[in-house]
Amino acid sequence: MNKFDAGKWVRPNILSLIPYSSARDEFTGQDYIFLDANESPFNTGLNRYPDPYQLSLKTAIASLKGCTEKQLFLGNGSDEAIDLLIRCFCEPGKDRILSIAPSYGMYKVCADINGVEFDTVLLDPDFSLNTESLLGDVQPNTKLIFLCSPNNPTGNSLDKDSVKQILENFPGLVVIDEAYHDFAGDQGFLRLLDDYSNLVVLQTFSKAWGMAGVRLGMAMANPEIIYYLLKVKYPYNINQLSQDAVIEAIKRQDRVKEQIAIIKAERENVKSVLDKMTGIIEVFPSDANFILIRVPDARAIYRGLLDKGIVVRDRSSMPRCEGCIRITIGIKEENKAMTTALRAIIRSYNS
Ligand SMILES: *Cc1c(COP(=O)(O)O)cnc(C)c1O
C-alpha cells in the first residue's frame, strides 16, 4: 500500500506555519496559582480557558471508537473538520475537490468559501457509487475526495469495495463522512484506518448521540494528517461546557444505544407504512435516521405537511432527487402523525 505523505500534500504555508502558542500550551497543571492567561481569578466554574488539547475528552472518545488519541481531531461540529481539511490541503484558486451528487451541501459551501473548485460525479439512479466514473473525473490538481456513507439525503451506505478501490487508486485524501454511521448495521470505515494512510473518517455527536446543540464532531485519520488539522484549528475550539457534556454522555452510552435501536425499529415501521401507501412513487431503503421518498409533486406534499404542522425537507431540486422529500425519523407519535397527514394529503390530492 502506498504511504500517504501528508507533508507533500499539505499547503506549503501550512507546512511552514508556526501555530499560535497559548498560555495553556506552555504550562498545564492543577493546584497552581495561575497568573499566566489573563483570566478572571473568580471561580464561576468557567473562568479558566478549556484544555486546548481536549485530553480527557479525547481519551474517552478514543476508547469509545477504538482508535488512538493521535488519530483523533475534535472540531466544533464535523463542519469544522470539513473546513480545516480544505484549508490545510487545498490551495485557493489552484486545487480541486471531487465529490458525489447528491450529497451533503457543506462540502461545496466550504470549497466555495475557500476558493477551491468543486467537481461532482452523479451517483447511479439507485444512488450507488460508480467507481470508474469517479476516478475518471480526478484531475491532476484534485487533492481531496469527499464521500458520505450512509449518504445524506439518499440514506444508502456506499459499497465498501468501491470505496477501497478509490482509496487504492486516488493518491490524495479520501474523506468519508459517517455522520449517520450509528444507524447503519455495518462496521463502517473506521476499521480501515490502519490499512489506508490517505483515509479520513468524519463522525459526529450531532445525530445518534442527540447532542447537535453541543457542536462536537471528529475527524479520524493517520496522525500525520491530524497533526496539520491541530496546527490550524483555533486553540480553544471546543468549549468547556461541550467537553464536559460529551464526557458525561459517553458515561451514559447505554441510553444512546437504546435510542438508536428505537430509531432503527421506527425507521422500518415507517418504511413499511409508506411502502403500502398509494400515491408514493418510491420509498428508498435507509441506513440512516431519515427516509427519502419520491412523490408526484414534492412541493405540494411539502406544503401540505407544513399546513398540518409537520416540517420535512424538500430535496427535489437536488440531482437524481426529482420529486424527493427527506423525512427524519422521530418518536412513534410524530411518525404516526406524519404518515396520517401524508395519507390525507395524497387522498385529497387525488380526489
Ligand atoms: C448532519 C451532518 C453532519 C453533522 O455536522 P455537525 O457539524 O457535526 O453537526 C455532517 N455530515 C453530514 C452528511 C450530515 O448530514
Boltz pocket constraint, residues with backbone or C-beta under 6 A from the ligand:
constraints:
  - pocket:
      binder: B
      contacts: [[A, 76], [A, 77], [A, 78], [A, 79], [A, 80], [A, 104], [A, 148], [A, 150], [A, 152], [A, 177], [A, 179], [A, 203], [A, 204], [A, 205], [A, 206], [A, 207], [A, 212], [A, 215], [A, 216], [A, 217]]
      max_distance: 6.0
